[in-house]
Amino acid sequence: MEVSIMQFPDKVYDVLKWIALIVLPAFGAFYATVGAAWGLPYVEPIKTTVLALGVFIGACIGVSTHNYNKGQ
């Protein structure tokens, strides 16, 4: 069976999905809220970077899912 580019193994897919859907949005919201309340540095750039990383990982797992389904 030929392995397509951007097709993650099941365990990697599960971990990346958990990070993209749960961890990064939760951390971004937490840092934005707590950082503003406590005057932490670089709140907006960190929040934007974390959330953009979540979107990027989500797009990668979406491509992986598409490639997986295409091969079925």
N, CA, C and O atoms as a GROMACS GRO file, in nm:
protein
  288
    1MET      N    1   0.084  -0.119   0.000
    1MET     CA    2   0.000   0.000   0.000
    1MET      C    3   0.088   0.125   0.000
    1MET      O    4   0.183   0.133   0.077
    2GLU      N    5   0.058   0.216  -0.082
    2GLU     CA    6   0.134   0.340  -0.094
    2GLU      C    7   0.088   0.438   0.016
    2GLU      O    8  -0.031   0.457   0.039
    3VAL      N    9   0.186   0.498   0.084
    3VAL     CA   10   0.155   0.596   0.187
    3VAL      C   11   0.155   0.734   0.122
    3VAL      O   12   0.253   0.774   0.060
    4SER      N   13   0.046   0.803   0.139
    4SER     CA   14   0.033   0.937   0.082
    4SER      C   15   0.106   1.038   0.169
    4SER      O   16   0.124   1.018   0.289
    5ILE      N   17   0.147   1.146   0.106
    5ILE     CA   18   0.208   1.254   0.181
    5ILE      C   19   0.102   1.316   0.272
    5ILE      O   20  -0.014   1.326   0.234
    6MET      N   21   0.142   1.357   0.390
    6MET     CA   22   0.052   1.418   0.488
    6MET      C   23  -0.057   1.322   0.534
    6MET      O   24  -0.174   1.360   0.546
    7GLN      N   25  -0.019   1.198   0.559
    7GLN     CA   26  -0.112   1.104   0.620
    7GLN      C   27  -0.046   1.054   0.748
    7GLN      O   28   0.051   0.978   0.743
    8PHE      N   29  -0.100   1.097   0.862
    8PHE     CA   30  -0.039   1.067   0.991
    8PHE      C   31  -0.082   0.929   1.041
    8PHE      O   32  -0.193   0.884   1.012
    9PRO      N   33   0.007   0.862   1.115
    9PRO     CA   34  -0.035   0.740   1.185
    9PRO      C   35  -0.145   0.775   1.286
    9PRO      O   36  -0.158   0.889   1.329
   10ASP      N   37  -0.223   0.675   1.323
   10ASP     CA   38  -0.339   0.699   1.411
   10ASP      C   39  -0.303   0.771   1.540
   10ASP      O   40  -0.371   0.866   1.578
   11LYS      N   41  -0.199   0.727   1.608
   11LYS     CA   42  -0.162   0.787   1.737
   11LYS      C   43  -0.121   0.933   1.720
   11LYS      O   44  -0.161   1.019   1.798
   12VAL      N   45  -0.042   0.961   1.617
   12VAL     CA   46   0.001   1.099   1.591
   12VAL      C   47  -0.121   1.186   1.559
   12VAL      O   48  -0.134   1.298   1.608
   13TYR      N   49  -0.211   1.133   1.477
   13TYR     CA   50  -0.334   1.204   1.442
   13TYR      C   51  -0.414   1.238   1.568
   13TYR      O   52  -0.458   1.351   1.585
   14ASP      N   53  -0.432   1.140   1.655
   14ASP     CA   54  -0.510   1.161   1.778
   14ASP      C   55  -0.448   1.268   1.867
   14ASP      O   56  -0.519   1.354   1.921
   15VAL      N   57  -0.317   1.264   1.882
   15VAL     CA   58  -0.248   1.363   1.967
   15VAL      C   59  -0.258   1.502   1.905
   15VAL      O   60  -0.290   1.598   1.975
   16LEU      N   61  -0.232   1.514   1.776
   16LEU     CA   62  -0.240   1.644   1.709
   16LEU      C   63  -0.382   1.701   1.714
   16LEU      O   64  -0.400   1.821   1.733
   17LYS      N   65  -0.480   1.614   1.697
   17LYS     CA   66  -0.619   1.660   1.703
   17LYS      C   67  -0.652   1.713   1.842
   17LYS      O   68  -0.717   1.817   1.855
   18TRP      N   69  -0.608   1.642   1.945
   18TRP     CA   70  -0.631   1.685   2.084
   18TRP      C   71  -0.562   1.819   2.109
   18TRP      O   72  -0.619   1.907   2.173
   19ILE      N   73  -0.440   1.834   2.060
   19ILE     CA   74  -0.367   1.960   2.078
   19ILE      C   75  -0.438   2.074   2.006
   19ILE      O   76  -0.457   2.182   2.062
   20ALA      N   77  -0.478   2.050   1.880
   20ALA     CA   78  -0.540   2.155   1.798
   20ALA      C   79  -0.678   2.194   1.848
   20ALA      O   80  -0.714   2.312   1.846
   21LEU      N   81  -0.757   2.097   1.894
   21LEU     CA   82  -0.895   2.125   1.932
   21LEU      C   83  -0.915   2.161   2.078
   21LEU      O   84  -1.012   2.229   2.113
   22ILE      N   85  -0.825   2.116   2.166
   22ILE     CA   86  -0.843   2.138   2.309
   22ILE      C   87  -0.732   2.224   2.369
   22ILE      O   88  -0.759   2.330   2.426
   23VAL      N   89  -0.609   2.179   2.356
   23VAL     CA   90  -0.498   2.240   2.430
   23VAL      C   91  -0.468   2.382   2.385
   23VAL      O   92  -0.466   2.474   2.467
   24LEU      N   93  -0.445   2.402   2.255
   24LEU     CA   94  -0.405   2.535   2.209
   24LEU      C   95  -0.515   2.641   2.225
   24LEU      O   96  -0.486   2.751   2.272
   25PRO      N   97  -0.640   2.612   2.189
   25PRO     CA   98  -0.743   2.714   2.215
   25PRO      C   99  -0.760   2.744   2.364
   25PRO      O  100  -0.780   2.860   2.403
   26ALA      N  101  -0.752   2.641   2.447
   26ALA     CA  102  -0.765   2.663   2.591
   26ALA      C  103  -0.648   2.746   2.645
   26ALA      O  104  -0.668   2.838   2.725
   27PHE      N  105  -0.528   2.714   2.601
   27PHE     CA  106  -0.412   2.791   2.646
   27PHE      C  107  -0.417   2.935   2.594
   27PHE      O  108  -0.386   3.028   2.668
   28GLY      N  109  -0.457   2.952   2.469
   28GLY     CA  110  -0.469   3.088   2.414
   28GLY      C  111  -0.568   3.172   2.490
   28GLY      O  112  -0.540   3.288   2.521
   29ALA      N  113  -0.683   3.115   2.522
   29ALA     CA  114  -0.784   3.188   2.599
   29ALA      C  115  -0.736   3.215   2.741
   29ALA      O  116  -0.756   3.324   2.795
   30PHE      N  117  -0.671   3.116   2.801
   30PHE     CA  118  -0.618   3.133   2.937
   30PHE      C  119  -0.514   3.244   2.942
   30PHE      O  120  -0.522   3.333   3.027
   31TYR      N  121  -0.418   3.239   2.851
   31TYR     CA  122  -0.311   3.340   2.853
   31TYR      C  123  -0.366   3.478   2.822
   31TYR      O  124  -0.322   3.577   2.882
   32ALA      N  125  -0.461   3.487   2.731
   32ALA     CA  126  -0.520   3.617   2.699
   32ALA      C  127  -0.591   3.676   2.819
   32ALA      O  128  -0.579   3.795   2.846
   33THR      N  129  -0.665   3.593   2.890
   33THR     CA  130  -0.742   3.641   3.006
   33THR      C  131  -0.652   3.671   3.125
   33THR      O  132  -0.659   3.780   3.182
   34VAL      N  133  -0.568   3.576   3.161
   34VAL     CA  134  -0.482   3.593   3.278
   34VAL      C  135  -0.372   3.695   3.249
   34VAL      O  136  -0.335   3.775   3.335
   35GLY      N  137  -0.320   3.691   3.128
   35GLY     CA  138  -0.214   3.785   3.093
   35GLY      C  139  -0.260   3.929   3.101
   35GLY      O  140  -0.186   4.016   3.149
   36ALA      N  141  -0.381   3.955   3.054
   36ALA     CA  142  -0.434   4.091   3.062
   36ALA      C  143  -0.459   4.131   3.207
   36ALA      O  144  -0.432   4.244   3.246
   37ALA      N  145  -0.511   4.038   3.286
   37ALA     CA  146  -0.540   4.068   3.426
   37ALA      C  147  -0.414   4.094   3.508
   37ALA      O  148  -0.414   4.179   3.597
   38TRP      N  149  -0.307   4.023   3.479
   38TRP     CA  150  -0.184   4.033   3.555
   38TRP      C  151  -0.077   4.119   3.488
   38TRP      O  152   0.032   4.135   3.542
   39GLY      N  153  -0.108   4.172   3.374
   39GLY     CA  154  -0.010   4.257   3.305
   39GLY      C  155   0.110   4.180   3.252
   39GLY      O  156   0.221   4.232   3.249
   40LEU      N  157   0.087   4.056   3.209
   40LEU     CA  158   0.196   3.976   3.154
   40LEU      C  159   0.239   4.033   3.018
   40LEU      O  160   0.159   4.097   2.950
   41PRO      N  161   0.364   4.009   2.980
   41PRO     CA  162   0.413   4.067   2.854
   41PRO      C  163   0.360   3.996   2.730
   41PRO      O  164   0.329   3.877   2.734
   42TYR      N  165   0.351   4.071   2.623
   42TYR     CA  166   0.322   4.018   2.489
   42TYR      C  167   0.194   3.935   2.480
   42TYR      O  168   0.191   3.832   2.412
   43VAL      N  169   0.089   3.978   2.549
   43VAL     CA  170  -0.035   3.901   2.551
   43VAL      C  171  -0.091   3.881   2.410
   43VAL      O  172  -0.121   3.769   2.371
   44GLU      N  173  -0.106   3.988   2.335
   44GLU     CA  174  -0.165   3.975   2.200
   44GLU      C  175  -0.080   3.891   2.106
   44GLU      O  176  -0.135   3.803   2.039
   45PRO      N  177   0.051   3.914   2.096
   45PRO     CA  178   0.131   3.832   2.005
   45PRO      C  179   0.132   3.684   2.044
   45PRO      O  180   0.128   3.597   1.957
   46ILE      N  181   0.139   3.654   2.173
   46ILE     CA  182   0.140   3.514   2.217
   46ILE      C  183   0.006   3.450   2.188
   46ILE      O  184   0.000   3.338   2.137
   47LYS      N  185  -0.103   3.519   2.221
   47LYS     CA  186  -0.236   3.465   2.195
   47LYS      C  187  -0.254   3.439   2.046
   47LYS      O  188  -0.302   3.332   2.007
   48THR      N  189  -0.217   3.534   1.963
   48THR     CA  190  -0.232   3.519   1.819
   48THR      C  191  -0.149   3.403   1.765
   48THR      O  192  -0.197   3.327   1.681
   49THR      N  193  -0.027   3.390   1.813
   49THR     CA  194   0.062   3.282   1.768
   49THR      C  195   0.008   3.145   1.808
   49THR      O  196   0.007   3.052   1.728
   50VAL      N  197  -0.036   3.133   1.933
   50VAL     CA  198  -0.089   3.005   1.982
   50VAL      C  199  -0.213   2.965   1.904
   50VAL      O  200  -0.226   2.850   1.863
   51LEU      N  201  -0.304   3.058   1.882
   51LEU     CA  202  -0.427   3.026   1.810
   51LEU      C  203  -0.399   2.998   1.662
   51LEU      O  204  -0.464   2.912   1.602
   52ALA      N  205  -0.304   3.070   1.603
   52ALA     CA  206  -0.267   3.043   1.464
   52ALA      C  207  -0.203   2.905   1.451
   52ALA      O  208  -0.226   2.835   1.352
   53LEU      N  209  -0.125   2.865   1.549
   53LEU     CA  210  -0.065   2.732   1.549
   53LEU      C  211  -0.175   2.625   1.555
   53LEU      O  212  -0.165   2.522   1.488
   54GLY      N  213  -0.277   2.649   1.635
   54GLY     CA  214  -0.390   2.556   1.641
   54GLY      C  215  -0.460   2.542   1.508
   54GLY      O  216  -0.496   2.431   1.467
   55VAL      N  217  -0.480   2.653   1.439
   55VAL     CA  218  -0.542   2.649   1.306
   55VAL      C  219  -0.453   2.574   1.207
   55VAL      O  220  -0.502   2.495   1.126
   56PHE      N  221  -0.322   2.598   1.212
   56PHE     CA  222  -0.229   2.530   1.123
   56PHE      C  223  -0.231   2.379   1.145
   56PHE      O  224  -0.237   2.302   1.049
   57ILE      N  225  -0.225   2.336   1.271
   57ILE     CA  226  -0.229   2.193   1.302
   57ILE      C  227  -0.362   2.134   1.258
   57ILE      O  228  -0.367   2.024   1.204
   58GLY      N  229  -0.471   2.208   1.282
   58GLY     CA  230  -0.602   2.162   1.238
   58GLY      C  231  -0.608   2.143   1.087
   58GLY      O  232  -0.667   2.046   1.040
   59ALA      N  233  -0.548   2.234   1.012
   59ALA     CA  234  -0.545   2.220   0.866
   59ALA      C  235  -0.463   2.098   0.826
   59ALA      O  236  -0.501   2.026   0.733
   60CYS      N  237  -0.352   2.075   0.892
   60CYS     CA  238  -0.269   1.958   0.861
   60CYS      C  239  -0.343   1.828   0.888
   60CYS      O  240  -0.336   1.735   0.807
   61ILE      N  241  -0.415   1.820   0.999
   61ILE     CA  242  -0.488   1.696   1.026
   61ILE      C  243  -0.608   1.683   0.932
   61ILE      O  244  -0.652   1.572   0.902
   62GLY      N  245  -0.662   1.795   0.886
   62GLY     CA  246  -0.768   1.790   0.785
   62GLY      C  247  -0.718   1.732   0.654
   62GLY      O  248  -0.787   1.652   0.591
   63VAL      N  249  -0.599   1.772   0.613
   63VAL     CA  250  -0.538   1.716   0.491
   63VAL      C  251  -0.510   1.568   0.510
   63VAL      O  252  -0.533   1.488   0.420
   64SER      N  253  -0.460   1.531   0.628
   64SER     CA  254  -0.434   1.391   0.657
   64SER      C  255  -0.562   1.308   0.650
   64SER      O  256  -0.562   1.198   0.596
   65THR      N  257  -0.670   1.361   0.705
   65THR     CA  258  -0.798   1.292   0.702
   65THR      C  259  -0.847   1.276   0.558
   65THR      O  260  -0.897   1.170   0.519
   66HIS      N  261  -0.833   1.381   0.481
   66HIS     CA  262  -0.874   1.375   0.341
   66HIS      C  263  -0.795   1.267   0.266
   66HIS      O  264  -0.852   1.187   0.192
   67ASN      N  265  -0.664   1.266   0.286
   67ASN     CA  266  -0.579   1.166   0.219
   67ASN      C  267  -0.612   1.025   0.265
   67ASN      O  268  -0.612   0.932   0.185
   68TYR      N  269  -0.642   1.010   0.391
   68TYR     CA  270  -0.678   0.878   0.445
   68TYR      C  271  -0.809   0.829   0.382
   68TYR      O  272  -0.819   0.715   0.338
   69ASN      N  273  -0.909   0.919   0.380
   69ASN     CA  274  -1.039   0.882   0.324
   69ASN      C  275  -1.031   0.856   0.174
   69ASN      O  276  -1.102   0.771   0.121
   70LYS      N  277  -0.944   0.929   0.106
   70LYS     CA  278  -0.926   0.910  -0.038
   70LYS      C  279  -0.868   0.772  -0.067
   70LYS      O  280  -0.899   0.712  -0.170
   71GLY      N  281  -0.783   0.723   0.024
   71GLY     CA  282  -0.720   0.593   0.005
   71GLY      C  283  -0.809   0.475   0.042
   71GLY      O  284  -0.776   0.361   0.011
   72GLN      N  285  -0.921   0.501   0.106
   72GLN     CA  286  -1.010   0.392   0.150
   72GLN      C  287  -1.096   0.340   0.039
   72GLN      O  288  -1.176   0.249   0.060
   0.00000   0.00000   0.00000
